[in-house]
Amino acid sequence: MNLKQQMAKDVFSVFMNPNEFAEVHTVTTYDKTKGNIARQLKMIIEAFTLDGRPLQYAEGVSVHNVVVHIEERILGFTPRVDQDFGLDGVWYRVTGVSNDTGIVKIVLQANGKRS
């Protein structure tokens, strides 16, 4: 086994392992015939915040940026840019997607008014 093969194996056995880095979160997707479908899936989430609060985007508006790393075979599809994507009860807009070695990286963004 070469280094590249070993690294790909480690992604699934270590990186996406819920006992190591991955956590279970709720993903909600929409199906034309079934409506909203919520599933509990293991993934890694990077949330970009400042002291636990969303970053300020414009006067009085904040932006919530999240990057999700999830196994393609578990998610079952590859989202497209501008698609709605529900994560833990919050709806985001997909702003970027890439797939590297079977792990889908999904960049999500949601705007919200500051209270």
The first five atom37 places (N, CA, C, CB, O) and aatype in JSON, in Angstrom:
{
  "aatype": [12, 2, 10, 11, 5, 5, 12, 0, 11, 3, 19, 13, 15, 19, 13, 12, 2, 14, 2, 6, 13, 0, 6, 19, 8, 16, 19, 16, 16, 18, 3, 11, 16, 11, 7, 2, 9, 0, 1, 5, 10, 11, 12, 9, 9, 6, 0, 13, 16, 10, 3, 7, 1, 14, 10, 5, 18, 0, 6, 7, 19, 15, 19, 8, 2, 19, 19, 19, 8, 9, 6, 6, 1, 9, 10, 7, 13, 16, 14, 1, 19, 3, 5, 3, 13, 7, 10, 3, 7, 19, 17, 18, 1, 19, 16, 7, 19, 15, 2, 3, 16, 7, 9, 19, 11, 9, 19, 10, 5, 0, 2, 7, 11, 1, 15],
  "atom_mask": [
    [1, 1, 1, 1, 1],
    [1, 1, 1, 1, 1],
    [1, 1, 1, 1, 1],
    [1, 1, 1, 1, 1],
    [1, 1, 1, 1, 1],
    [1, 1, 1, 1, 1],
    [1, 1, 1, 1, 1],
    [1, 1, 1, 1, 1],
    [1, 1, 1, 1, 1],
    [1, 1, 1, 1, 1],
    [1, 1, 1, 1, 1],
    [1, 1, 1, 1, 1],
    [1, 1, 1, 1, 1],
    [1, 1, 1, 1, 1],
    [1, 1, 1, 1, 1],
    [1, 1, 1, 1, 1],
    [1, 1, 1, 1, 1],
    [1, 1, 1, 1, 1],
    [1, 1, 1, 1, 1],
    [1, 1, 1, 1, 1],
    [1, 1, 1, 1, 1],
    [1, 1, 1, 1, 1],
    [1, 1, 1, 1, 1],
    [1, 1, 1, 1, 1],
    [1, 1, 1, 1, 1],
    [1, 1, 1, 1, 1],
    [1, 1, 1, 1, 1],
    [1, 1, 1, 1, 1],
    [1, 1, 1, 1, 1],
    [1, 1, 1, 1, 1],
    [1, 1, 1, 1, 1],
    [1, 1, 1, 1, 1],
    [1, 1, 1, 1, 1],
    [1, 1, 1, 1, 1],
    [1, 1, 1, 0, 1],
    [1, 1, 1, 1, 1],
    [1, 1, 1, 1, 1],
    [1, 1, 1, 1, 1],
    [1, 1, 1, 1, 1],
    [1, 1, 1, 1, 1],
    [1, 1, 1, 1, 1],
    [1, 1, 1, 1, 1],
    [1, 1, 1, 1, 1],
    [1, 1, 1, 1, 1],
    [1, 1, 1, 1, 1],
    [1, 1, 1, 1, 1],
    [1, 1, 1, 1, 1],
    [1, 1, 1, 1, 1],
    [1, 1, 1, 1, 1],
    [1, 1, 1, 1, 1],
    [1, 1, 1, 1, 1],
    [1, 1, 1, 0, 1],
    [1, 1, 1, 1, 1],
    [1, 1, 1, 1, 1],
    [1, 1, 1, 1, 1],
    [1, 1, 1, 1, 1],
    [1, 1, 1, 1, 1],
    [1, 1, 1, 1, 1],
    [1, 1, 1, 1, 1],
    [1, 1, 1, 0, 1],
    [1, 1, 1, 1, 1],
    [1, 1, 1, 1, 1],
    [1, 1, 1, 1, 1],
    [1, 1, 1, 1, 1],
    [1, 1, 1, 1, 1],
    [1, 1, 1, 1, 1],
    [1, 1, 1, 1, 1],
    [1, 1, 1, 1, 1],
    [1, 1, 1, 1, 1],
    [1, 1, 1, 1, 1],
    [1, 1, 1, 1, 1],
    [1, 1, 1, 1, 1],
    [1, 1, 1, 1, 1],
    [1, 1, 1, 1, 1],
    [1, 1, 1, 1, 1],
    [1, 1, 1, 0, 1],
    [1, 1, 1, 1, 1],
    [1, 1, 1, 1, 1],
    [1, 1, 1, 1, 1],
    [1, 1, 1, 1, 1],
    [1, 1, 1, 1, 1],
    [1, 1, 1, 1, 1],
    [1, 1, 1, 1, 1],
    [1, 1, 1, 1, 1],
    [1, 1, 1, 1, 1],
    [1, 1, 1, 0, 1],
    [1, 1, 1, 1, 1],
    [1, 1, 1, 1, 1],
    [1, 1, 1, 0, 1],
    [1, 1, 1, 1, 1],
    [1, 1, 1, 1, 1],
    [1, 1, 1, 1, 1],
    [1, 1, 1, 1, 1],
    [1, 1, 1, 1, 1],
    [1, 1, 1, 1, 1],
    [1, 1, 1, 0, 1],
    [1, 1, 1, 1, 1],
    [1, 1, 1, 1, 1],
    [1, 1, 1, 1, 1],
    [1, 1, 1, 1, 1],
    [1, 1, 1, 1, 1],
    [1, 1, 1, 0, 1],
    [1, 1, 1, 1, 1],
    [1, 1, 1, 1, 1],
    [1, 1, 1, 1, 1],
    [1, 1, 1, 1, 1],
    [1, 1, 1, 1, 1],
    [1, 1, 1, 1, 1],
    [1, 1, 1, 1, 1],
    [1, 1, 1, 1, 1],
    [1, 1, 1, 1, 1],
    [1, 1, 1, 0, 1],
    [1, 1, 1, 1, 1],
    [1, 1, 1, 1, 1],
    [1, 1, 1, 1, 1]
  ],
  "atom_positions": [
    [[0.85, -1.18, 0.0], [0.0, 0.0, 0.0], [0.9, 1.24, 0.0], [-0.97, 0.0, 1.23], [1.82, 1.34, 0.81]],
    [[0.62, 2.17, -0.91], [1.42, 3.39, -0.95], [0.84, 4.46, 0.0], [1.5, 3.94, -2.38], [-0.23, 4.26, 0.58]],
    [[1.54, 5.57, 0.14], [1.13, 6.62, 1.07], [-0.26, 7.17, 0.73], [2.15, 7.74, 1.07], [-1.07, 7.38, 1.63]],
    [[-0.52, 7.42, -0.54], [-1.81, 7.97, -0.95], [-2.96, 7.02, -0.58], [-1.83, 8.24, -2.47], [-4.0, 7.47, -0.11]],
    [[-2.76, 5.73, -0.78], [-3.78, 4.75, -0.42], [-3.98, 4.7, 1.1], [-3.4, 3.36, -0.95], [-5.11, 4.6, 1.58]],
    [[-2.88, 4.77, 1.85], [-2.98, 4.74, 3.3], [-3.7, 5.98, 3.83], [-1.59, 4.63, 3.93], [-4.5, 5.89, 4.76]],
    [[-3.41, 7.13, 3.24], [-4.07, 8.37, 3.67], [-5.57, 8.31, 3.39], [-3.45, 9.59, 2.97], [-6.37, 8.76, 4.21]],
    [[-5.96, 7.77, 2.25], [-7.39, 7.63, 1.92], [-8.06, 6.7, 2.92], [-7.57, 7.1, 0.48], [-9.19, 6.95, 3.35]],
    [[-7.38, 5.62, 3.29], [-7.92, 4.68, 4.27], [-8.08, 5.37, 5.64], [-7.0, 3.44, 4.4], [-9.08, 5.18, 6.32]],
    [[-7.08, 6.16, 6.03], [-7.12, 6.86, 7.3], [-8.25, 7.89, 7.37], [-5.81, 7.54, 7.56], [-8.8, 8.12, 8.45]],
    [[-8.59, 8.49, 6.25], [-9.7, 9.46, 6.22], [-10.96, 8.81, 6.76], [-9.93, 10.01, 4.78], [-11.68, 9.4, 7.57]],
    [[-11.24, 7.59, 6.31], [-12.46, 6.92, 6.73], [-12.34, 6.29, 8.11], [-12.84, 5.87, 5.73], [-13.3, 6.31, 8.89]],
    [[-11.18, 5.73, 8.43], [-11.06, 5.03, 9.71], [-10.75, 5.94, 10.89], [-10.0, 3.98, 9.6], [-11.04, 5.59, 12.03]],
    [[-10.17, 7.1, 10.63], [-9.81, 8.02, 11.72], [-10.61, 9.32, 11.62], [-8.3, 8.32, 11.69], [-11.37, 9.65, 12.53]],
    [[-10.43, 10.04, 10.54], [-11.04, 11.36, 10.38], [-12.57, 11.31, 10.5], [-10.66, 11.96, 9.03], [-13.16, 12.14, 11.19]],
    [[-13.21, 10.34, 9.84], [-14.67, 10.25, 9.85], [-15.2, 9.31, 10.95], [-15.17, 9.77, 8.5], [-16.37, 8.95, 10.94]],
    [[-14.35, 8.93, 11.88], [-14.72, 8.06, 12.98], [-15.36, 8.89, 14.09], [-13.49, 7.28, 13.52], [-14.74, 9.84, 14.57]],
    [[-16.61, 8.56, 14.51], [-17.27, 9.34, 15.57], [-16.55, 9.27, 16.92], [-18.69, 8.86, 15.75], [-16.78, 10.11, 17.78]],
    [[-15.69, 8.27, 17.11], [-14.9, 8.19, 18.34], [-13.66, 9.06, 18.28], [-14.51, 6.75, 18.61], [-12.96, 9.22, 19.28]],
    [[-13.37, 9.62, 17.12], [-12.19, 10.46, 16.95], [-12.6, 11.91, 16.66], [-11.29, 9.92, 15.81], [-12.55, 12.75, 17.56]],
    [[-12.99, 12.21, 15.41], [-13.28, 13.58, 15.02], [-14.74, 13.83, 14.64], [-12.42, 13.95, 13.87], [-15.29, 14.89, 14.96]],
    [[-15.37, 12.88, 13.98], [-16.73, 13.08, 13.46], [-17.76, 13.13, 14.59], [-17.09, 11.95, 12.48], [-17.57, 12.56, 15.66]],
    [[-18.85, 13.84, 14.3], [-19.99, 13.92, 15.22], [-21.26, 13.67, 14.42], [-20.04, 15.31, 15.94], [-21.27, 13.82, 13.2]],
    [[-22.32, 13.29, 15.11], [-23.6, 13.05, 14.44], [-24.39, 14.35, 14.46], [-24.39, 11.9, 15.14], [-24.57, 14.98, 15.5]],
    [[-24.87, 14.74, 13.27], [-25.68, 15.95, 13.11], [-26.88, 15.6, 12.23], [-24.86, 17.12, 12.48], [-26.89, 14.58, 11.54]],
    [[-27.89, 16.45, 12.27], [-29.09, 16.25, 11.47], [-28.99, 17.01, 10.16], [-30.34, 16.69, 12.24], [-28.79, 18.22, 10.15]],
    [[-29.12, 16.28, 9.06], [-29.14, 16.87, 7.72], [-30.56, 16.76, 7.2], [-28.11, 16.16, 6.75], [-31.16, 15.69, 7.22]],
    [[-31.11, 17.88, 6.75], [-32.45, 17.9, 6.18], [-32.35, 18.27, 4.71], [-33.38, 18.89, 6.94], [-31.77, 19.29, 4.34]],
    [[-32.93, 17.43, 3.89], [-32.97, 17.68, 2.46], [-34.42, 17.64, 2.0], [-32.1, 16.65, 1.68], [-35.29, 17.15, 2.71]],
    [[-34.65, 18.15, 0.81], [-36.01, 18.21, 0.28], [-36.14, 17.28, -0.92], [-36.38, 19.65, -0.12], [-35.28, 17.25, -1.8]],
    [[-37.22, 16.52, -0.93], [-37.55, 15.63, -2.05], [-38.93, 16.04, -2.55], [-37.5, 14.11, -1.62], [-39.84, 16.24, -1.75]],
    [[-39.09, 16.16, -3.86], [-40.37, 16.61, -4.45], [-41.54, 15.74, -4.03], [-40.27, 16.62, -5.95], [-42.64, 16.26, -3.8]],
    [[-41.33, 14.44, -3.93], [-42.43, 13.54, -3.6], [-42.6, 13.31, -2.1], [-42.23, 12.22, -4.28], [-43.71, 13.03, -1.64]],
    [[-41.51, 13.42, -1.34], [-41.57, 13.1, 0.1], [-41.5, 14.32, 1.0], [-40.45, 12.17, 0.45], [-41.74, 14.21, 2.2]],
    [[-41.17, 15.49, 0.45], [-41.02, 16.69, 1.27], [-39.67, 16.7, 1.97], [0.0, 0.0, 0.0], [-38.7, 16.16, 1.46]],
    [[-39.61, 17.32, 3.14], [-38.37, 17.4, 3.91], [-38.04, 16.04, 4.53], [-38.47, 18.48, 5.0], [-38.91, 15.39, 5.12]],
    [[-36.79, 15.64, 4.4], [-36.32, 14.38, 4.97], [-35.14, 14.69, 5.88], [-35.92, 13.35, 3.85], [-34.12, 15.21, 5.42]],
    [[-35.27, 14.38, 7.17], [-34.2, 14.61, 8.14], [-33.52, 13.28, 8.46], [-34.75, 15.28, 9.45], [-34.18, 12.27, 8.74]],
    [[-32.18, 13.3, 8.41], [-31.4, 12.1, 8.72], [-30.27, 12.46, 9.67], [-30.85, 11.45, 7.43], [-29.7, 13.55, 9.59]],
    [[-29.94, 11.55, 10.56], [-28.8, 11.69, 11.47], [-27.58, 11.09, 10.78], [-29.07, 11.0, 12.85], [-27.55, 9.88, 10.51]],
    [[-26.56, 11.92, 10.49], [-25.38, 11.46, 9.76], [-24.11, 11.9, 10.47], [-25.4, 11.98, 8.32], [-24.07, 12.96, 11.1]],
    [[-23.07, 11.08, 10.37], [-21.79, 11.48, 10.97], [-21.02, 12.36, 9.99], [-20.95, 10.23, 11.37], [-20.97, 12.08, 8.79]],
    [[-20.43, 13.42, 10.53], [-19.71, 14.39, 9.71], [-18.8, 15.23, 10.6], [-20.69, 15.3, 8.93], [-18.84, 15.12, 11.82]],
    [[-18.0, 16.04, 9.97], [-17.17, 17.0, 10.68], [-17.6, 18.38, 10.21], [-15.63, 16.76, 10.43], [-17.76, 18.63, 9.02]],
    [[-17.8, 19.28, 11.17], [-18.26, 20.62, 10.86], [-17.23, 21.64, 11.31], [-19.62, 20.9, 11.52], [-16.74, 21.6, 12.44]],
    [[-16.91, 22.56, 10.41], [-16.1, 23.73, 10.74], [-17.04, 24.93, 10.73], [-14.89, 23.91, 9.73], [-17.62, 25.25, 9.69]],
    [[-17.19, 25.58, 11.84], [-18.02, 26.78, 11.91], [-17.11, 27.98, 12.08], [-19.06, 26.69, 13.08], [-16.24, 27.99, 12.95]],
    [[-17.3, 28.98, 11.24], [-16.47, 30.17, 11.29], [-17.2, 31.26, 12.06], [-16.1, 30.65, 9.87], [-18.11, 31.91, 11.54]],
    [[-16.78, 31.45, 13.3], [-17.41, 32.45, 14.16], [-16.32, 33.25, 14.86], [-18.35, 31.77, 15.2], [-15.14, 32.92, 14.82]],
    [[-16.75, 34.3, 15.5], [-15.87, 35.13, 16.3], [-16.4, 35.07, 17.72], [-15.79, 36.61, 15.76], [-17.46, 35.62, 18.01]],
    [[-15.69, 34.41, 18.62], [-16.12, 34.21, 20.01], [-17.48, 33.54, 20.1], [-16.16, 35.55, 20.73], [-18.29, 33.88, 20.96]],
    [[-17.74, 32.58, 19.21], [-19.0, 31.85, 19.25], [-20.16, 32.55, 18.59], [0.0, 0.0, 0.0], [-21.26, 32.0, 18.52]],
    [[-19.94, 33.75, 18.09], [-21.0, 34.5, 17.41], [-20.69, 34.56, 15.92], [-21.16, 35.92, 18.0], [-19.53, 34.52, 15.53]],
    [[-21.74, 34.67, 15.08], [-21.48, 34.76, 13.65], [-20.73, 36.04, 13.31], [-22.79, 34.71, 12.87], [-20.79, 37.02, 14.04]],
    [[-20.02, 36.01, 12.19], [-19.28, 37.17, 11.74], [-20.23, 38.23, 11.2], [-18.26, 36.77, 10.68], [-21.24, 37.9, 10.58]],
    [[-19.9, 39.5, 11.42], [-20.75, 40.57, 10.9], [-20.5, 40.7, 9.41], [-20.46, 41.92, 11.64], [-19.35, 40.76, 8.96]],
    [[-21.58, 40.75, 8.65], [-21.51, 40.8, 7.2], [-21.71, 42.23, 6.7], [-22.56, 39.86, 6.58], [-20.97, 42.71, 5.84]],
    [[-22.69, 42.89, 7.23], [-23.0, 44.28, 6.9], [-23.68, 44.87, 8.13], [-23.92, 44.4, 5.6], [-23.96, 44.15, 9.09]],
    [[-23.94, 46.12, 8.11], [-24.55, 46.78, 9.27], [-25.83, 46.07, 9.69], [-24.85, 48.26, 8.95], [-26.81, 46.05, 8.95]],
    [[-25.81, 45.48, 10.88], [-26.98, 44.82, 11.43], [-27.24, 43.42, 10.89], [0.0, 0.0, 0.0], [-28.21, 42.78, 11.31]],
    [[-26.42, 42.93, 9.98], [-26.62, 41.6, 9.4], [-25.37, 40.77, 9.66], [-26.93, 41.68, 7.87], [-24.25, 41.24, 9.47]],
    [[-25.57, 39.55, 10.09], [-24.45, 38.65, 10.33], [-24.5, 37.52, 9.32], [-24.47, 38.09, 11.78], [-25.54, 37.23, 8.73]],
    [[-23.37, 36.89, 9.13], [-23.3, 35.76, 8.21], [-22.79, 34.54, 8.98], [-22.37, 36.09, 6.99], [-21.83, 34.61, 9.74]],
    [[-23.46, 33.44, 8.75], [-23.09, 32.17, 9.37], [-22.44, 31.31, 8.3], [-24.34, 31.46, 10.0], [-23.11, 30.88, 7.36]],
    [[-21.16, 31.06, 8.42], [-20.42, 30.23, 7.47], [-20.1, 28.9, 8.13], [-19.12, 30.93, 6.98], [-19.61, 28.85, 9.26]],
    [[-20.38, 27.82, 7.42], [-20.13, 26.48, 7.94], [-19.56, 25.64, 6.8], [-21.43, 25.84, 8.52], [-20.03, 25.73, 5.66]],
    [[-18.55, 24.83, 7.11], [-18.03, 23.88, 6.14], [-18.27, 22.48, 6.72], [-16.5, 24.12, 5.84], [-17.89, 22.18, 7.85]],
    [[-18.92, 21.65, 5.92], [-19.27, 20.29, 6.33], [-18.41, 19.31, 5.54], [-20.79, 20.01, 6.09], [-18.27, 19.43, 4.32]],
    [[-17.83, 18.34, 6.24], [-17.09, 17.24, 5.61], [-17.87, 15.97, 5.9], [-15.59, 17.14, 6.15], [-18.07, 15.6, 7.05]],
    [[-18.31, 15.29, 4.82], [-19.15, 14.11, 5.01], [-18.83, 13.09, 3.92], [-20.66, 14.48, 4.98], [-18.5, 13.46, 2.79]],
    [[-18.94, 11.83, 4.27], [-18.69, 10.78, 3.29], [-19.77, 10.8, 2.21], [-18.63, 9.39, 3.97], [-20.96, 10.86, 2.52]],
    [[-19.35, 10.76, 0.97], [-20.28, 10.78, -0.16], [-21.27, 9.62, -0.08], [-19.51, 10.72, -1.49], [-22.46, 9.8, -0.35]],
    [[-20.79, 8.44, 0.28], [-21.67, 7.27, 0.32], [-22.72, 7.38, 1.43], [-20.85, 6.01, 0.51], [-23.8, 6.8, 1.31]],
    [[-22.42, 8.1, 2.5], [-23.39, 8.28, 3.58], [-24.42, 9.34, 3.21], [-22.67, 8.68, 4.88], [-25.61, 9.15, 3.46]],
    [[-23.98, 10.44, 2.62], [-24.9, 11.5, 2.22], [-25.8, 11.01, 1.09], [-24.13, 12.77, 1.79], [-27.0, 11.3, 1.07]],
    [[-25.23, 10.27, 0.14], [-26.03, 9.69, -0.93], [-26.18, 10.56, -2.16], [0.0, 0.0, 0.0], [-26.77, 10.12, -3.15]],
    [[-25.67, 11.77, -2.13], [-25.73, 12.66, -3.28], [-24.69, 13.75, -3.1], [-27.16, 13.27, -3.47], [-24.16, 13.93, -2.0]],
    [[-24.4, 14.46, -4.16], [-23.51, 15.61, -4.07], [-24.35, 16.86, -4.26], [-22.35, 15.53, -5.12], [-24.93, 17.05, -5.33]],
    [[-24.43, 17.72, -3.25], [-25.23, 18.93, -3.39], [-24.7, 19.83, -4.51], [-25.26, 19.71, -2.06], [-23.54, 19.73, -4.9]],
    [[-25.55, 20.69, -5.0], [-25.15, 21.65, -6.03], [-25.13, 23.05, -5.43], [-26.11, 21.58, -7.25], [-25.84, 23.33, -4.45]],
    [[-24.35, 23.92, -5.99], [-24.26, 25.31, -5.54], [-25.64, 25.95, -5.68], [-23.18, 26.11, -6.35], [-26.35, 25.72, -6.65]],
    [[-26.01, 26.76, -4.7], [-27.31, 27.47, -4.58], [-28.45, 26.58, -4.11], [-27.68, 28.07, -5.9], [-29.59, 27.03, -4.04]],
    [[-28.16, 25.34, -3.78], [-29.17, 24.45, -3.23], [-29.38, 24.77, -1.76], [-28.77, 22.96, -3.42], [-28.43, 25.17, -1.08]],
    [[-30.61, 24.61, -1.25], [-30.87, 24.73, 0.2], [-30.41, 23.46, 0.88], [-32.39, 25.01, 0.49], [-30.56, 22.36, 0.34]],
    [[-29.85, 23.62, 2.08], [-29.3, 22.49, 2.82], [-29.57, 22.72, 4.29], [-27.77, 22.3, 2.55], [-29.1, 23.71, 4.86]],
    [[-30.33, 21.84, 4.93], [-30.65, 21.96, 6.34], [-29.63, 21.25, 7.2], [0.0, 0.0, 0.0], [-29.3, 20.09, 6.96]],
    [[-29.12, 21.95, 8.21], [-28.14, 21.38, 9.13], [-28.55, 21.73, 10.55], [-26.71, 21.9, 8.82], [-28.57, 22.9, 10.93]],
    [[-28.87, 20.72, 11.33], [-29.27, 20.89, 12.73], [-30.38, 21.93, 12.9], [-28.07, 21.3, 13.57], [-30.34, 22.77, 13.8]],
    [[-31.37, 21.87, 12.0], [-32.54, 22.74, 12.12], [-32.39, 24.13, 11.53], [0.0, 0.0, 0.0], [-33.31, 24.94, 11.61]],
    [[-31.24, 24.43, 10.93], [-31.01, 25.73, 10.3], [-30.83, 25.51, 8.81], [-29.75, 26.45, 10.92], [-30.11, 24.61, 8.39]],
    [[-31.5, 26.35, 8.0], [-31.37, 26.24, 6.55], [-30.26, 27.14, 6.05], [-32.69, 26.59, 5.84], [-30.19, 28.32, 6.4]],
    [[-29.39, 26.56, 5.25], [-28.26, 27.26, 4.66], [-28.38, 27.2, 3.13], [-26.91, 26.64, 5.13], [-29.17, 26.42, 2.59]],
    [[-27.61, 28.03, 2.47], [-27.46, 27.99, 1.01], [-26.08, 27.39, 0.73], [-27.62, 29.43, 0.36], [-25.09, 27.82, 1.33]],
    [[-26.0, 26.42, -0.17], [-24.73, 25.83, -0.56], [-23.99, 26.84, -1.44], [-24.93, 24.45, -1.3], [-24.51, 27.27, -2.47]],
    [[-22.77, 27.2, -1.02], [-21.98, 28.16, -1.81], [-20.77, 27.53, -2.46], [-21.54, 29.31, -0.93], [-20.1, 28.17, -3.27]],
    [[-20.47, 26.28, -2.12], [-19.34, 25.58, -2.73], [-19.38, 24.11, -2.4], [0.0, 0.0, 0.0], [-19.83, 23.72, -1.32]],
    [[-18.9, 23.28, -3.34], [-18.88, 21.83, -3.14], [-17.63, 21.28, -3.8], [-20.16, 21.15, -3.72], [-17.28, 21.67, -4.92]],
    [[-16.95, 20.37, -3.12], [-15.85, 19.63, -3.74], [-15.88, 18.2, -3.2], [-14.47, 20.31, -3.46], [-16.4, 17.94, -2.11]],
    [[-15.31, 17.3, -3.98], [-15.28, 15.9, -3.58], [-13.85, 15.4, -3.76], [-16.29, 15.04, -4.42], [-13.33, 15.36, -4.88]],
    [[-13.24, 15.02, -2.66], [-11.87, 14.54, -2.7], [-11.79, 13.23, -1.94], [-10.89, 15.58, -2.1], [-12.07, 13.18, -0.75]],
    [[-11.42, 12.18, -2.61], [-11.26, 10.84, -2.04], [-12.51, 10.34, -1.32], [-10.09, 10.82, -1.09], [-12.41, 9.66, -0.29]],
    [[-13.69, 10.67, -1.85], [-14.93, 10.17, -1.27], [-15.49, 11.0, -0.14], [0.0, 0.0, 0.0], [-16.54, 10.67, 0.41]],
    [[-14.81, 12.07, 0.23], [-15.31, 12.99, 1.25], [-15.82, 14.24, 0.54], [-14.21, 13.34, 2.32], [-15.06, 14.89, -0.18]],
    [[-17.09, 14.57, 0.75], [-17.67, 15.76, 0.15], [-17.48, 16.92, 1.12], [-19.18, 15.55, -0.2], [-17.84, 16.83, 2.29]],
    [[-16.91, 18.0, 0.61], [-16.75, 19.23, 1.38], [-17.82, 20.19, 0.89], [-15.3, 19.85, 1.23], [-17.85, 20.54, -0.29]],
    [[-18.71, 20.6, 1.79], [-19.84, 21.46, 1.44], [-19.69, 22.77, 2.2], [-21.22, 20.76, 1.76], [-19.63, 22.78, 3.43]],
    [[-19.64, 23.87, 1.48], [-19.54, 25.19, 2.09], [-20.95, 25.76, 2.15], [-18.57, 26.13, 1.29], [-21.63, 25.89, 1.13]],
    [[-21.38, 26.12, 3.36], [-22.74, 26.61, 3.59], [-22.69, 28.04, 4.14], [-23.5, 25.68, 4.57], [-21.74, 28.44, 4.81]],
    [[-23.75, 28.79, 3.82], [-23.84, 30.16, 4.32], [-25.29, 30.51, 4.59], [-23.23, 31.15, 3.32], [-26.18, 30.17, 3.82]],
    [[-25.52, 31.2, 5.71], [-26.85, 31.7, 6.05], [-26.69, 33.1, 6.61], [-27.57, 30.76, 7.07], [-25.78, 33.36, 7.4]],
    [[-27.55, 34.0, 6.2], [-27.54, 35.36, 6.73], [-28.6, 35.48, 7.8], [-27.77, 36.41, 5.6], [-29.63, 34.81, 7.74]],
    [[-28.35, 36.33, 8.77], [-29.32, 36.56, 9.83], [-29.18, 37.94, 10.39], [0.0, 0.0, 0.0], [-28.08, 38.49, 10.45]],
    [[-30.3, 38.53, 10.8], [-30.25, 39.85, 11.4], [-29.79, 39.74, 12.84], [-31.63, 40.55, 11.33], [-30.12, 38.79, 13.55]],
    [[-29.02, 40.73, 13.25], [-28.53, 40.77, 14.62], [-29.67, 41.23, 15.51], [-27.29, 41.71, 14.76], [-30.4, 42.17, 15.18]],
    [[-29.82, 40.57, 16.64], [-30.9, 40.98, 17.55], [-30.41, 41.94, 18.6], [-31.5, 39.77, 18.23], [-31.2, 42.38, 19.44]]
  ]
}
